[in-house]
């Protein structure tokens, strides 16, 4: 007779054990301990790093504080140098526009023909600067143009046209500092004045003067 | 958690579970109150350190270039000196009187008579970019006198020699009955201090 096997399960479900060699009730606390230890280690590393960073920052802050005064002076000097450079630039503009015509005016007296009597010689006034353009709320600090042009007007009396032509020819060379070649005869007419029993002729010539360029 | 499951657990498992729960709570506390703040503070401190390092580097660069700047400053001051010496500064608030004090010896030397000085409108100079704080201007002084054309030219030649930064803006000669007493007018320009572009 074949005996039948009976399998009795007397364990409660909670008393059942896993066949796995890794037991959860052992591994769970170990994992938790490792997590705590890891966190402590992490915190320790962060704290050490923080202390080192703070120490480094304090060192740099101390260095900055020590150099503060010297640095402030250096910055002040740098700003001053920048300001002086700009001032110099503007003054160089002035220098570039300086007109020096003494020699030319001196020569002018030598080239006036005998039959010409100069009555007037003048530079026209420079064009007015517009520092408050229409619509502008505040005035400008400087002109928008850096070039100025003026005219030299020579007026006089003569007996005939040839001395005037001669004067104009003489002025064609050697007077580059005073006048350009651009000229206009404003008038040439009979005058009320008389000399040697003859009516004199009056003339007025207008020369464009070289530009005054207020720029580097 | 289902209470019956916990109740049905073996005492060893129960102990293990409680210990694990307590350790997990400790780990959470450690993370929230130690690790996280330390990390935040470290980030902040690192940012501060970076700022300080940048500032230190800038400072060191500035200080390194200080000697060059000092040299530049000396050069600039030397270049500005002739302008500063030539600048027209008011004498008791009067530019014309300062011009008189400078020009009278030249006018007398050139033989000009009846010399009078008055102030003309000043003209602005073009502006460099960026604008300096202190602007300079073209101070104009009108000099009226009587004398011959030669006297006028002599005055101008002396002026150009003695005061090379003074410029002739306008010149008028009007003939009179006597050639040695022509009516002469000069408008002379000087560099002078102007306004401030900012305080």
Interface residues (C-beta under 8 A of the other chain):
Chain A: X12 X13 X14 X15 X24 X25 X26 X28 X29 X31 X32 X33 X35 X36 X39 X40 X42 X43 X46 X47 X49 X50 X53 X54 X56 X57 X60 X61 X63 X64 X67 X70 X71 X73 X74 X75 X77 X78 X80 X81 X83 X84 X85 X86 X87 X88 X89 X90 X91 X93 X94 X95 X97 X98 X99 X100 X101 X102 X103 X105 X106 X109 X117 X118 X119 X120 X121 X122 X123 X124 X125 X126 X129 X131 X140 X141 X142 X143 X145 X146 X150 X214 X215
Chain B: X5 X8 X9 X10 X12 X13 X16 X17 X19 X20 X23 X24 X26 X27 X30 X31 X34 X35 X38 X39 X41 X42 X45 X46 X48 X49 X52 X53 X55 X56 X59 X62 X63 X65 X66 X69 X70 X72 X73 X76 X77 X79 X80 X83 X123 X124 X125 X126 X127 X128 X130 X131 X132 X133 X134 X135 X136 X138 X149 X150 X152 X153 X156 X157 X159 X160 X164 X165 X166 X167 X168 X169 X170 X171 X172 X173 X174 X175 X191 X195 X197
